[in-house]
Amino acid sequence: MAVAMAAMATIALNQVSVWFAPALFLISIGGLLTVVAVRMRTERILREGERLVNYPKLAATDTDTLLPWLKDNLRGHDG
């Protein structure tokens, strides 16, 4: 029913000006692209959420080998 009403509205507006049908088409394509962009962004955010930090593994990392580098390259990190 909504499709039939949209088609009838397009035909009616097209009788007023021939530019309404192409404008409606471009607006609908823009809306479709917006929906796709939002969905891709949402899926990317969900994927990034899967890459959580493994804190037990990080806590088990040997930092004694990094201390000389930290002292040489970062100010205020004396160990």
Backbone atoms as SQL, in Angstrom:
CREATE TABLE atoms (id INTEGER PRIMARY KEY, chain TEXT, resi INTEGER, resn TEXT, atom TEXT, x REAL, y REAL, z REAL);
INSERT INTO atoms VALUES
  (1, 'A', 1, 'MET', 'N', 0.828, -1.191, 0.000),
  (2, 'A', 1, 'MET', 'CA', 0.000, 0.000, 0.000),
  (3, 'A', 1, 'MET', 'C', 0.874, 1.257, 0.000),
  (4, 'A', 2, 'ALA', 'N', 1.941, 1.227, 0.813),
  (5, 'A', 2, 'ALA', 'CA', 2.824, 2.391, 0.876),
  (6, 'A', 2, 'ALA', 'C', 3.542, 2.593, -0.447),
  (7, 'A', 3, 'VAL', 'N', 3.900, 1.492, -1.104),
  (8, 'A', 3, 'VAL', 'CA', 4.585, 1.595, -2.399),
  (9, 'A', 3, 'VAL', 'C', 3.650, 2.194, -3.434),
  (10, 'A', 4, 'ALA', 'N', 2.384, 1.768, -3.414),
  (11, 'A', 4, 'ALA', 'CA', 1.403, 2.309, -4.363),
  (12, 'A', 4, 'ALA', 'C', 1.179, 3.795, -4.120),
  (13, 'A', 5, 'MET', 'N', 1.121, 4.188, -2.850),
  (14, 'A', 5, 'MET', 'CA', 0.939, 5.611, -2.535),
  (15, 'A', 5, 'MET', 'C', 2.154, 6.426, -2.965),
  (16, 'A', 6, 'ALA', 'N', 3.347, 5.869, -2.773),
  (17, 'A', 6, 'ALA', 'CA', 4.560, 6.568, -3.202),
  (18, 'A', 6, 'ALA', 'C', 4.599, 6.703, -4.713),
  (19, 'A', 7, 'ALA', 'N', 4.189, 5.661, -5.409),
  (20, 'A', 7, 'ALA', 'CA', 4.159, 5.716, -6.878),
  (21, 'A', 7, 'ALA', 'C', 3.148, 6.753, -7.355),
  (22, 'A', 8, 'MET', 'N', 1.990, 6.778, -6.719),
  (23, 'A', 8, 'MET', 'CA', 0.969, 7.761, -7.118),
  (24, 'A', 8, 'MET', 'C', 1.442, 9.178, -6.807),
  (25, 'A', 9, 'ALA', 'N', 2.099, 9.365, -5.684),
  (26, 'A', 9, 'ALA', 'CA', 2.617, 10.683, -5.336),
  (27, 'A', 9, 'ALA', 'C', 3.694, 11.118, -6.322),
  (28, 'A', 10, 'THR', 'N', 4.536, 10.186, -6.723),
  (29, 'A', 10, 'THR', 'CA', 5.573, 10.505, -7.699),
  (30, 'A', 10, 'THR', 'C', 4.967, 10.903, -9.034),
  (31, 'A', 11, 'ILE', 'N', 3.945, 10.181, -9.466),
  (32, 'A', 11, 'ILE', 'CA', 3.279, 10.509, -10.729),
  (33, 'A', 11, 'ILE', 'C', 2.620, 11.880, -10.625),
  (34, 'A', 12, 'ALA', 'N', 1.972, 12.149, -9.491),
  (35, 'A', 12, 'ALA', 'CA', 1.309, 13.443, -9.319),
  (36, 'A', 12, 'ALA', 'C', 2.322, 14.582, -9.292),
  (37, 'A', 13, 'LEU', 'N', 3.433, 14.379, -8.573),
  (38, 'A', 13, 'LEU', 'CA', 4.454, 15.420, -8.528),
  (39, 'A', 13, 'LEU', 'C', 5.150, 15.582, -9.873),
  (40, 'A', 14, 'ASN', 'N', 5.256, 14.508, -10.625),
  (41, 'A', 14, 'ASN', 'CA', 5.901, 14.561, -11.936),
  (42, 'A', 14, 'ASN', 'C', 5.069, 15.378, -12.914),
  (43, 'A', 15, 'GLN', 'N', 3.776, 15.436, -12.697),
  (44, 'A', 15, 'GLN', 'CA', 2.930, 16.265, -13.569),
  (45, 'A', 15, 'GLN', 'C', 3.154, 17.744, -13.281),
  (46, 'A', 16, 'VAL', 'N', 3.550, 18.062, -12.042),
  (47, 'A', 16, 'VAL', 'CA', 3.844, 19.454, -11.699),
  (48, 'A', 16, 'VAL', 'C', 5.178, 19.858, -12.307),
  (49, 'A', 17, 'SER', 'N', 6.194, 19.021, -12.118),
  (50, 'A', 17, 'SER', 'CA', 7.514, 19.303, -12.670),
  (51, 'A', 17, 'SER', 'C', 8.211, 17.972, -12.939),
  (52, 'A', 18, 'VAL', 'N', 8.955, 17.906, -14.031),
  (53, 'A', 18, 'VAL', 'CA', 9.633, 16.663, -14.397),
  (54, 'A', 18, 'VAL', 'C', 10.854, 16.406, -13.525),
  (55, 'A', 19, 'TRP', 'N', 11.220, 17.346, -12.676),
  (56, 'A', 19, 'TRP', 'CA', 12.395, 17.195, -11.839),
  (57, 'A', 19, 'TRP', 'C', 12.113, 16.479, -10.523),
  (58, 'A', 20, 'PHE', 'N', 10.849, 16.260, -10.185),
  (59, 'A', 20, 'PHE', 'CA', 10.527, 15.620, -8.915),
  (60, 'A', 20, 'PHE', 'C', 10.909, 14.141, -8.879),
  (61, 'A', 21, 'ALA', 'N', 10.669, 13.413, -9.956),
  (62, 'A', 21, 'ALA', 'CA', 10.987, 11.979, -9.957),
  (63, 'A', 21, 'ALA', 'C', 12.491, 11.732, -9.800),
  (64, 'A', 22, 'PRO', 'N', 13.345, 12.402, -10.569),
  (65, 'A', 22, 'PRO', 'CA', 14.787, 12.192, -10.351),
  (66, 'A', 22, 'PRO', 'C', 15.244, 12.657, -8.969),
  (67, 'A', 23, 'ALA', 'N', 14.647, 13.736, -8.454),
  (68, 'A', 23, 'ALA', 'CA', 15.025, 14.214, -7.122),
  (69, 'A', 23, 'ALA', 'C', 14.637, 13.182, -6.071),
  (70, 'A', 24, 'LEU', 'N', 13.440, 12.619, -6.176),
  (71, 'A', 24, 'LEU', 'CA', 13.027, 11.588, -5.228),
  (72, 'A', 24, 'LEU', 'C', 13.916, 10.365, -5.325),
  (73, 'A', 25, 'PHE', 'N', 14.322, 10.013, -6.531),
  (74, 'A', 25, 'PHE', 'CA', 15.219, 8.876, -6.717),
  (75, 'A', 25, 'PHE', 'C', 16.563, 9.130, -6.036),
  (76, 'A', 26, 'LEU', 'N', 17.115, 10.321, -6.229),
  (77, 'A', 26, 'LEU', 'CA', 18.403, 10.641, -5.611),
  (78, 'A', 26, 'LEU', 'C', 18.288, 10.708, -4.091),
  (79, 'A', 27, 'ILE', 'N', 17.182, 11.221, -3.588),
  (80, 'A', 27, 'ILE', 'CA', 16.971, 11.263, -2.139),
  (81, 'A', 27, 'ILE', 'C', 16.878, 9.857, -1.580),
  (82, 'A', 28, 'SER', 'N', 16.196, 8.959, -2.286),
  (83, 'A', 28, 'SER', 'CA', 16.079, 7.581, -1.800),
  (84, 'A', 28, 'SER', 'C', 17.435, 6.872, -1.835),
  (85, 'A', 29, 'ILE', 'N', 18.233, 7.122, -2.860),
  (86, 'A', 29, 'ILE', 'CA', 19.581, 6.544, -2.916),
  (87, 'A', 29, 'ILE', 'C', 20.430, 7.083, -1.766),
  (88, 'A', 30, 'GLY', 'N', 20.315, 8.380, -1.484),
  (89, 'A', 30, 'GLY', 'CA', 21.041, 8.964, -0.365),
  (90, 'A', 30, 'GLY', 'C', 20.633, 8.351, 0.964),
  (91, 'A', 31, 'GLY', 'N', 19.345, 8.114, 1.145),
  (92, 'A', 31, 'GLY', 'CA', 18.875, 7.464, 2.361),
  (93, 'A', 31, 'GLY', 'C', 19.398, 6.056, 2.489),
  (94, 'A', 32, 'LEU', 'N', 19.413, 5.338, 1.376),
  (95, 'A', 32, 'LEU', 'CA', 19.932, 3.976, 1.372),
  (96, 'A', 32, 'LEU', 'C', 21.414, 3.951, 1.726),
  (97, 'A', 33, 'LEU', 'N', 22.181, 4.863, 1.169),
  (98, 'A', 33, 'LEU', 'CA', 23.613, 4.944, 1.485),
  (99, 'A', 33, 'LEU', 'C', 23.838, 5.316, 2.951),
  (100, 'A', 34, 'THR', 'N', 22.973, 6.166, 3.494),
  (101, 'A', 34, 'THR', 'CA', 23.077, 6.524, 4.909),
  (102, 'A', 34, 'THR', 'C', 22.844, 5.309, 5.790),
  (103, 'A', 35, 'VAL', 'N', 21.837, 4.512, 5.449),
  (104, 'A', 35, 'VAL', 'CA', 21.547, 3.304, 6.222),
  (105, 'A', 35, 'VAL', 'C', 22.728, 2.341, 6.161),
  (106, 'A', 36, 'VAL', 'N', 23.314, 2.171, 4.990),
  (107, 'A', 36, 'VAL', 'CA', 24.464, 1.279, 4.841),
  (108, 'A', 36, 'VAL', 'C', 25.648, 1.794, 5.645),
  (109, 'A', 37, 'ALA', 'N', 25.904, 3.093, 5.611),
  (110, 'A', 37, 'ALA', 'CA', 27.032, 3.662, 6.355),
  (111, 'A', 37, 'ALA', 'C', 26.848, 3.487, 7.861),
  (112, 'A', 38, 'VAL', 'N', 25.642, 3.709, 8.353),
  (113, 'A', 38, 'VAL', 'CA', 25.388, 3.549, 9.786),
  (114, 'A', 38, 'VAL', 'C', 25.556, 2.094, 10.193),
  (115, 'A', 39, 'ARG', 'N', 25.080, 1.177, 9.344),
  (116, 'A', 39, 'ARG', 'CA', 25.212, -0.245, 9.671),
  (117, 'A', 39, 'ARG', 'C', 26.684, -0.674, 9.683),
  (118, 'A', 40, 'MET', 'N', 27.463, -0.198, 8.710),
  (119, 'A', 40, 'MET', 'CA', 28.882, -0.545, 8.680),
  (120, 'A', 40, 'MET', 'C', 29.595, 0.012, 9.904),
  (121, 'A', 41, 'ARG', 'N', 29.245, 1.231, 10.312),
  (122, 'A', 41, 'ARG', 'CA', 29.861, 1.829, 11.500),
  (123, 'A', 41, 'ARG', 'C', 29.510, 1.017, 12.744),
  (124, 'A', 42, 'THR', 'N', 28.264, 0.608, 12.856),
  (125, 'A', 42, 'THR', 'CA', 27.840, -0.182, 14.010),
  (126, 'A', 42, 'THR', 'C', 28.567, -1.517, 14.051),
  (127, 'A', 43, 'GLU', 'N', 28.695, -2.171, 12.909),
  (128, 'A', 43, 'GLU', 'CA', 29.406, -3.457, 12.865),
  (129, 'A', 43, 'GLU', 'C', 30.875, -3.283, 13.197),
  (130, 'A', 44, 'ARG', 'N', 31.486, -2.166, 12.756),
  (131, 'A', 44, 'ARG', 'CA', 32.893, -1.918, 13.071),
  (132, 'A', 44, 'ARG', 'C', 33.076, -1.719, 14.575),
  (133, 'A', 45, 'ILE', 'N', 32.157, -0.996, 15.187),
  (134, 'A', 45, 'ILE', 'CA', 32.237, -0.774, 16.637),
  (135, 'A', 45, 'ILE', 'C', 32.090, -2.094, 17.373),
  (136, 'A', 46, 'LEU', 'N', 31.197, -2.963, 16.906),
  (137, 'A', 46, 'LEU', 'CA', 31.024, -4.268, 17.549),
  (138, 'A', 46, 'LEU', 'C', 32.272, -5.130, 17.398),
  (139, 'A', 47, 'ARG', 'N', 32.920, -5.083, 16.226),
  (140, 'A', 47, 'ARG', 'CA', 34.153, -5.848, 16.015),
  (141, 'A', 47, 'ARG', 'C', 35.278, -5.340, 16.896),
  (142, 'A', 48, 'GLU', 'N', 35.378, -4.023, 17.055),
  (143, 'A', 48, 'GLU', 'CA', 36.431, -3.459, 17.888),
  (144, 'A', 48, 'GLU', 'C', 36.223, -3.813, 19.344),
  (145, 'A', 49, 'GLY', 'N', 34.984, -4.015, 19.743),
  (146, 'A', 49, 'GLY', 'CA', 34.701, -4.411, 21.109),
  (147, 'A', 49, 'GLY', 'C', 35.215, -5.802, 21.411),
  (148, 'A', 50, 'GLU', 'N', 35.375, -6.626, 20.373),
  (149, 'A', 50, 'GLU', 'CA', 35.886, -7.979, 20.562),
  (150, 'A', 50, 'GLU', 'C', 37.377, -7.968, 20.862),
  (151, 'A', 51, 'ARG', 'N', 38.076, -6.910, 20.498),
  (152, 'A', 51, 'ARG', 'CA', 39.509, -6.819, 20.729),
  (153, 'A', 51, 'ARG', 'C', 39.788, -6.198, 22.088),
  (154, 'A', 52, 'LEU', 'N', 39.364, -6.843, 23.131),
  (155, 'A', 52, 'LEU', 'CA', 39.594, -6.330, 24.469),
  (156, 'A', 52, 'LEU', 'C', 41.008, -6.655, 24.927),
  (157, 'A', 53, 'VAL', 'N', 41.489, -5.893, 25.880),
  (158, 'A', 53, 'VAL', 'CA', 42.835, -6.098, 26.408),
  (159, 'A', 53, 'VAL', 'C', 42.827, -7.310, 27.325),
  (160, 'A', 54, 'ASN', 'N', 43.802, -8.174, 27.142),
  (161, 'A', 54, 'ASN', 'CA', 43.951, -9.350, 27.993),
  (162, 'A', 54, 'ASN', 'C', 44.848, -8.952, 29.166),
  (163, 'A', 55, 'TYR', 'N', 44.227, -8.515, 30.252),
  (164, 'A', 55, 'TYR', 'CA', 44.985, -7.989, 31.381),
  (165, 'A', 55, 'TYR', 'C', 45.852, -9.030, 32.079),
  (166, 'A', 56, 'PRO', 'N', 45.414, -10.275, 32.255),
  (167, 'A', 56, 'PRO', 'CA', 46.333, -11.249, 32.865),
  (168, 'A', 56, 'PRO', 'C', 47.608, -11.466, 32.040),
  (169, 'A', 57, 'LYS', 'N', 47.459, -11.488, 30.715),
  (170, 'A', 57, 'LYS', 'CA', 48.636, -11.648, 29.857),
  (171, 'A', 57, 'LYS', 'C', 49.520, -10.406, 29.934),
  (172, 'A', 58, 'LEU', 'N', 48.905, -9.242, 29.996),
  (173, 'A', 58, 'LEU', 'CA', 49.661, -8.003, 30.085),
  (174, 'A', 58, 'LEU', 'C', 50.392, -7.905, 31.424),
  (175, 'A', 59, 'ALA', 'N', 49.747, -8.348, 32.489),
  (176, 'A', 59, 'ALA', 'CA', 50.384, -8.322, 33.812),
  (177, 'A', 59, 'ALA', 'C', 51.536, -9.313, 33.897),
  (178, 'A', 60, 'ALA', 'N', 51.493, -10.388, 33.126),
  (179, 'A', 60, 'ALA', 'CA', 52.546, -11.399, 33.158),
  (180, 'A', 60, 'ALA', 'C', 53.734, -11.029, 32.262),
  (181, 'A', 61, 'THR', 'N', 53.647, -9.933, 31.541),
  (182, 'A', 61, 'THR', 'CA', 54.728, -9.520, 30.652),
  (183, 'A', 61, 'THR', 'C', 55.932, -9.064, 31.468),
  (184, 'A', 62, 'ASP', 'N', 57.108, -9.513, 31.059),
  (185, 'A', 62, 'ASP', 'CA', 58.352, -9.147, 31.742),
  (186, 'A', 62, 'ASP', 'C', 58.742, -7.735, 31.318),
  (187, 'A', 63, 'THR', 'N', 58.673, -6.791, 32.237),
  (188, 'A', 63, 'THR', 'CA', 58.977, -5.395, 31.925),
  (189, 'A', 63, 'THR', 'C', 60.420, -5.024, 32.233),
  (190, 'A', 64, 'ASP', 'N', 61.194, -5.925, 32.823),
  (191, 'A', 64, 'ASP', 'CA', 62.587, -5.603, 33.146),
  (192, 'A', 64, 'ASP', 'C', 63.409, -5.319, 31.894),
  (193, 'A', 65, 'THR', 'N', 63.061, -5.942, 30.790),
  (194, 'A', 65, 'THR', 'CA', 63.793, -5.688, 29.547),
  (195, 'A', 65, 'THR', 'C', 63.425, -4.332, 28.956),
  (196, 'A', 66, 'LEU', 'N', 62.282, -3.772, 29.346),
  (197, 'A', 66, 'LEU', 'CA', 61.845, -2.487, 28.798),
  (198, 'A', 66, 'LEU', 'C', 62.355, -1.300, 29.592),
  (199, 'A', 67, 'LEU', 'N', 62.777, -1.515, 30.843),
  (200, 'A', 67, 'LEU', 'CA', 63.179, -0.398, 31.694),
  (201, 'A', 67, 'LEU', 'C', 64.332, 0.436, 31.131),
  (202, 'A', 68, 'PRO', 'N', 65.395, -0.163, 30.565),
  (203, 'A', 68, 'PRO', 'CA', 66.450, 0.684, 29.987),
  (204, 'A', 68, 'PRO', 'C', 65.925, 1.559, 28.843),
  (205, 'A', 69, 'TRP', 'N', 65.077, 1.013, 28.026),
  (206, 'A', 69, 'TRP', 'CA', 64.511, 1.796, 26.926),
  (207, 'A', 69, 'TRP', 'C', 63.657, 2.931, 27.472),
  (208, 'A', 70, 'LEU', 'N', 62.843, 2.653, 28.494),
  (209, 'A', 70, 'LEU', 'CA', 62.008, 3.691, 29.088),
  (210, 'A', 70, 'LEU', 'C', 62.856, 4.813, 29.678),
  (211, 'A', 71, 'LYS', 'N', 63.947, 4.455, 30.360),
  (212, 'A', 71, 'LYS', 'CA', 64.810, 5.472, 30.957),
  (213, 'A', 71, 'LYS', 'C', 65.464, 6.342, 29.894),
  (214, 'A', 72, 'ASP', 'N', 65.823, 5.750, 28.770),
  (215, 'A', 72, 'ASP', 'CA', 66.477, 6.503, 27.701),
  (216, 'A', 72, 'ASP', 'C', 65.518, 7.370, 26.901),
  (217, 'A', 73, 'ASN', 'N', 64.306, 6.896, 26.718),
  (218, 'A', 73, 'ASN', 'CA', 63.402, 7.536, 25.770),
  (219, 'A', 73, 'ASN', 'C', 62.234, 8.303, 26.380),
  (220, 'A', 74, 'LEU', 'N', 61.893, 8.043, 27.625),
  (221, 'A', 74, 'LEU', 'CA', 60.764, 8.740, 28.238),
  (222, 'A', 74, 'LEU', 'C', 61.219, 9.473, 29.478),
  (223, 'A', 75, 'ARG', 'N', 60.862, 10.720, 29.563),
  (224, 'A', 75, 'ARG', 'CA', 61.241, 11.523, 30.710),
  (225, 'A', 75, 'ARG', 'C', 60.301, 11.231, 31.876),
  (226, 'A', 76, 'GLY', 'N', 60.857, 11.140, 33.067),
  (227, 'A', 76, 'GLY', 'CA', 60.061, 10.981, 34.260),
  (228, 'A', 76, 'GLY', 'C', 59.746, 9.531, 34.599),
  (229, 'A', 77, 'HIS', 'N', 60.253, 8.586, 33.840),
  (230, 'A', 77, 'HIS', 'CA', 60.025, 7.158, 34.091),
  (231, 'A', 77, 'HIS', 'C', 61.343, 6.533, 34.563),
  (232, 'A', 78, 'ASP', 'N', 61.578, 6.648, 35.849),
  (233, 'A', 78, 'ASP', 'CA', 62.836, 6.140, 36.402),
  (234, 'A', 78, 'ASP', 'C', 62.739, 4.727, 36.892),
  (235, 'A', 79, 'GLY', 'N', 61.660, 4.081, 36.701),
  (236, 'A', 79, 'GLY', 'CA', 61.586, 2.692, 37.102),
  (237, 'A', 79, 'GLY', 'C', 60.598, 2.494, 38.133);
